[in-house]
Amino acid sequence: MDTARDPSPRFDDAKAEQFAERMMTALNDAALVMMTSIGHRTRLFDSMAGRPPSSLKEIAAKVGLSDRYVREWLAVMVTSRVVDYDAVNETYHLPAEHAAFTTRAATPDNFAVAAQYIPLAAGIEDIIVDRFRTGEGVHYHDYARFHEVMAEDSGQTVVAALFDHILPLVPGLTGHLKRGIDVLDVGCGRGRAMLKLAETFPASRFQGIDLSEDAADYANASAAEAGLSNIRFTAADLSTRERFGTFDLVTAFDAVHDQKDPQGLLDSVARSLNPDGLFLMQDIGGSSHLERNADHPLGPFLYAISTLHCMPVSLAQGGPGLGTMWGEELALDMLEQAGFGNVTVERLPHDPINVYYLARA
């Protein structure tokens, strides 16, 4: 046989072994993410933070949980090097350096909040497998806890950064809000960002619109509970509006790429702004070109969320399914097509995932 002309590559044993190790690590990491989500939801991380080394019974009693389940959870955390274990005294300890990224007090650096997306999306794996065959989408109501998790994530990425980082991106915006302007948030979800702004700037008037009636109802109930009279939320199909009214500021926080008609939404936003109005759009800071995302620190995670959620919910509405990583290049093209001739792109040091577009006509 003439091996020089053999088109089949030789099997690389070292490469195969390296890949096997990579997959083994991935399995362990996936298990850690699942248990991190559970640790967040059960408040185990919060209860262990700042405490001295404690026994299993002390840890479980602190949050009123079953010893047997907490023992297995702790075993995952110990073997993942998240929690320290003293075998002599049979005590567990969450180091302060790890609590700084796994507890509610660590906001906006709490990775445990984002960890919830994996089990949330994995819960519809059977549906997604079917959609791989049919090409159809998945509706919002198929995702349990979706708006709850999104609201908590928004609390980290948006609400926590509003006053110190996001509003200062626009010189003079805080002053305008204090004096009183009209603000609209499209794709508002449970409205945490708008609720915080309405509370802080009582002279301004706020409105939120979302496709989900449940989310809008929840946001209105939150506004009523807080005694806010300068804000209201409505449920509506964002793809059917020629314009939403007349506003000085329109915001969209991680919402445009999920829509049935993203370009139509941007067109409607442009028509809904005063002549000197501003559109502030936060979205995922990736590229529209796969090769440029090869070294993105969260590339696999973001493409997975795109496959399991962002793309299917758009397809389910009859949309284009842009996906999470629709990218900065496409976003800029679409903003220009909507009539925004003046667009600046900003990134925040504390936020490695998102990009902020400040768009004017």
C-alpha positions in Angstrom: 0.0 0.0 0.0 1.3 3.5 -0.9 0.9 5.3 2.4 2.0 8.5 0.9 -1.3 8.6 -1.1 -3.5 7.3 1.7 -6.0 10.2 2.3 -7.1 9.0 5.7 -5.2 10.7 8.6 -3.4 8.6 11.1 -5.1 8.2 14.5 -3.4 10.5 17.0 -3.5 8.6 20.4 -2.3 11.6 22.3 -5.0 13.8 20.8 -7.6 11.2 21.6 -6.5 10.9 25.2 -6.5 14.7 25.6 -10.1 14.9 24.2 -11.2 12.1 26.6 -9.8 14.1 29.5 -11.6 17.2 28.2 -14.9 15.3 28.2 -14.4 13.9 31.6 -13.7 17.4 32.9 -16.9 18.6 31.1 -19.0 16.0 32.8 -17.7 17.0 36.2 -18.2 20.7 35.5 -21.7 20.0 34.3 -22.4 18.2 37.6 -21.0 21.2 39.5 -23.2 23.6 37.6 -26.3 21.6 38.4 -25.4 21.4 42.1 -24.4 25.1 42.1 -27.9 26.0 41.0 -29.4 23.8 43.8 -27.0 25.4 46.3 -28.2 28.8 45.3 -31.9 27.9 45.3 -31.7 26.2 48.7 -29.5 29.1 50.1 -26.8 26.6 51.2 -24.0 28.9 49.8 -25.5 31.9 51.6 -25.8 30.0 54.9 -22.2 28.7 54.8 -20.6 32.0 53.9 -18.8 33.7 56.7 -19.3 30.7 59.1 -16.5 28.7 60.7 -16.0 25.0 59.7 -19.3 23.3 60.5 -20.7 19.8 60.7 -23.2 18.3 58.3 -26.0 18.6 60.8 -25.2 22.2 61.6 -25.2 23.1 57.9 -28.5 21.3 57.2 -30.2 22.7 60.3 -29.2 26.2 59.5 -31.4 26.2 56.3 -33.9 23.5 57.4 -32.8 20.9 54.9 -32.5 17.1 54.9 -29.1 15.8 56.2 -29.0 13.1 53.6 -29.4 15.4 50.6 -27.1 18.0 52.0 -24.4 15.4 52.6 -24.5 14.4 48.9 -24.5 18.0 47.8 -21.5 18.8 50.0 -19.7 15.8 48.5 -20.0 17.3 45.1 -18.7 20.7 46.4 -15.8 19.0 48.2 -14.7 16.9 45.2 -15.1 20.0 43.0 -12.8 21.9 45.3 -15.5 24.5 46.1 -15.9 23.5 49.8 -13.0 22.5 52.1 -13.4 19.3 54.2 -11.7 18.4 57.4 -11.9 14.6 57.5 -10.7 14.4 61.1 -13.4 16.7 62.5 -15.9 16.0 59.7 -16.5 19.7 59.1 -17.1 21.7 56.0 -16.1 25.3 55.2 -16.8 27.6 52.3 -13.8 29.8 51.8 -14.4 33.6 51.5 -12.7 33.6 48.1 -15.4 31.1 46.9 -18.3 32.8 48.6 -17.3 35.9 46.7 -18.7 34.2 43.5 -21.5 31.9 44.8 -23.6 34.0 47.2 -26.3 36.6 47.0 -24.1 39.0 48.9 -21.6 38.7 46.0 -24.0 40.4 43.4 -23.1 41.2 40.6 -20.4 38.5 40.7 -22.6 35.6 41.8 -22.1 32.8 39.2 -24.7 30.7 41.0 -27.5 32.9 39.5 -26.3 32.1 35.9 -25.9 28.4 36.8 -29.7 28.2 37.0 -29.9 28.6 33.2 -28.5 25.1 32.6 -31.0 23.0 34.5 -33.8 25.4 33.4 -32.9 24.8 29.8 -32.1 21.1 30.3 -35.7 20.6 31.5 -36.9 20.9 28.0 -34.3 18.6 26.4 -36.9 16.2 25.0 -38.7 19.1 23.3 -35.5 20.5 21.9 -34.5 17.1 20.5 -37.8 16.9 18.7 -37.3 20.5 17.4 -34.0 19.4 15.9 -36.0 17.2 13.6 -39.0 19.5 12.9 -37.3 22.9 13.0 -40.1 24.4 15.1 -39.7 26.6 18.0 -40.4 26.4 21.8 -42.8 28.8 23.6 -42.0 30.8 26.7 -44.6 28.9 28.7 -42.7 25.6 28.2 -39.8 26.9 30.3 -40.5 26.5 34.0 -39.2 29.4 36.2 -38.0 31.3 33.1 -39.1 34.8 34.2 -38.0 34.2 37.8 -34.5 33.3 36.7 -34.4 36.1 34.1 -35.5 38.6 36.8 -32.8 37.5 39.2 -30.2 37.6 36.5 -31.4 41.1 35.5 -30.9 42.1 39.1 -27.3 41.3 38.8 -26.4 42.5 35.3 -28.7 45.5 35.0 -30.3 46.7 38.3 -27.1 46.4 40.3 -25.2 48.5 37.7 -27.9 51.0 36.8 -26.8 54.0 38.8 -23.0 53.5 39.0 -22.4 52.2 35.5 -25.2 52.2 32.9 -26.9 55.6 33.4 -23.5 57.4 33.4 -22.8 56.0 29.9 -25.1 58.9 28.8 -23.9 62.3 30.0 -26.8 64.2 31.6 -29.3 61.3 31.6 -29.5 61.1 35.4 -30.4 64.8 35.5 -33.1 64.4 32.8 -34.6 61.5 34.8 -34.6 63.6 38.0 -36.4 66.5 36.2 -38.9 64.1 34.5 -39.0 62.3 31.2 -41.0 59.5 29.5 -39.4 56.1 29.5 -40.3 52.8 27.8 -38.7 49.4 28.3 -39.5 46.8 25.6 -39.3 43.2 26.5 -39.4 44.2 30.2 -40.0 40.8 31.8 -40.9 41.3 35.4 -39.7 44.9 35.2 -37.0 45.0 37.9 -35.0 47.7 36.1 -38.0 50.0 35.5 -39.3 49.5 39.0 -36.0 50.6 40.4 -35.9 53.6 38.1 -39.5 54.6 38.9 -38.7 54.4 42.6 -35.6 56.5 42.3 -37.0 59.1 39.8 -40.6 59.9 40.8 -40.8 62.8 38.4 -40.3 60.6 35.4 -43.0 58.3 33.9 -42.2 54.7 33.1 -43.9 52.0 31.0 -42.9 48.4 30.3 -44.2 46.1 27.6 -43.6 42.3 27.4 -45.2 39.5 25.4 -45.9 37.5 28.6 -49.1 38.4 30.5 -47.7 36.6 33.6 -44.6 38.8 33.6 -46.6 42.0 33.1 -49.0 41.0 35.9 -46.2 40.2 38.2 -44.5 43.6 37.5 -47.8 45.5 38.1 -48.3 43.7 41.4 -44.7 44.7 42.4 -45.4 48.3 41.5 -48.6 48.3 43.5 -46.9 46.7 46.5 -44.1 49.4 46.3 -46.8 52.2 46.0 -45.5 53.4 42.7 -47.9 55.5 40.6 -45.5 56.6 37.9 -45.2 53.2 36.2 -47.3 50.6 34.4 -46.8 47.4 32.6 -48.7 45.9 29.7 -48.7 42.6 27.8 -48.5 43.0 24.0 -47.0 41.4 20.9 -44.1 43.7 20.2 -44.2 42.8 16.5 -47.6 44.4 15.8 -47.0 48.0 16.9 -46.2 50.7 14.3 -45.1 52.8 17.3 -45.5 52.6 21.1 -46.1 56.3 21.8 -43.7 59.1 22.2 -40.7 58.7 24.6 -37.5 60.4 25.5 -35.8 57.2 26.4 -36.5 53.6 25.2 -34.5 50.7 26.7 -34.2 47.0 25.8 -32.2 44.8 28.2 -31.2 41.5 26.6 -34.5 41.3 24.7 -34.2 42.2 21.0 -32.8 39.0 19.7 -35.6 36.9 21.2 -38.3 38.7 19.4 -40.6 37.6 16.6 -39.6 40.5 14.4 -36.4 42.1 15.8 -36.0 44.5 12.9 -39.6 45.5 13.1 -39.2 46.1 16.8 -36.2 48.4 16.2 -38.1 50.2 13.5 -41.0 50.8 16.0 -38.6 52.0 18.7 -37.1 54.5 16.3 -40.6 55.8 15.4 -41.5 56.1 19.1 -38.6 58.4 20.1 -38.7 62.2 20.4 -36.4 63.9 17.8 -33.6 64.1 20.4 -34.6 60.8 22.1 -32.2 57.9 23.0 -32.5 54.1 22.5 -30.4 52.3 25.1 -30.0 48.6 24.1 -28.1 46.0 26.1 -27.4 42.7 24.4 -24.9 39.9 24.3 -21.4 41.1 23.3 -20.5 38.5 20.8 -19.6 38.6 17.1 -21.9 37.7 14.2 -19.1 35.5 12.9 -18.4 32.2 14.6 -14.6 32.3 14.1 -14.4 35.6 16.0 -16.1 33.9 19.0 -13.7 31.0 19.2 -11.9 32.5 22.2 -14.9 34.1 23.8 -14.7 33.2 27.6 -18.3 32.1 27.6 -18.7 31.0 24.0 -20.0 27.4 24.6 -22.4 28.6 27.3 -23.9 31.4 25.2 -24.3 29.2 22.1 -25.9 26.5 24.3 -28.4 29.0 25.8 -29.0 30.2 22.2 -29.8 26.6 21.1 -32.0 25.8 24.2 -33.8 29.1 24.6 -33.2 32.3 22.6 -33.4 30.8 19.1 -36.4 28.5 19.8 -38.6 31.2 21.5 -38.1 33.4 18.5 -38.9 30.6 16.0 -42.0 29.7 18.0 -43.4 33.2 17.3 -42.6 32.8 13.6 -39.4 34.9 14.0 -36.0 34.5 12.4 -34.4 32.9 15.5 -31.4 35.2 15.5 -30.1 33.5 18.6 -28.0 34.8 21.6 -24.9 35.3 19.5 -26.6 37.4 16.7 -23.6 39.6 17.2 -22.5 43.2 17.2 -22.0 43.5 13.5 -25.6 42.4 12.7 -27.0 44.6 15.6 -25.3 47.7 14.1 -26.6 46.9 10.7 -30.1 46.5 12.0 -29.9 49.7 14.0 -28.8 51.6 11.0 -31.6 50.1 8.9 -34.1 51.3 11.6 -32.9 54.8 11.1 -30.4 55.2 13.9 -27.6 57.3 12.3 -25.7 57.9 15.5 -24.7 54.7 17.4 -22.0 54.3 20.0 -21.0 51.0 21.5 -19.9 50.7 25.1 -18.7 48.0 27.4 -18.5 47.9 31.2 -15.5 46.6 33.1 -17.6 44.5 35.5 -19.7 42.9 32.7 -17.8 40.6 30.3 -21.0 39.3 28.6 -22.9 42.3 27.5 -22.5 45.3 25.2 -24.4 48.6 25.4 -25.7 50.4 22.3 -26.5 54.1 22.6 -28.6 54.9 19.5 -30.0 58.2 18.2 -31.6 59.1 14.9 
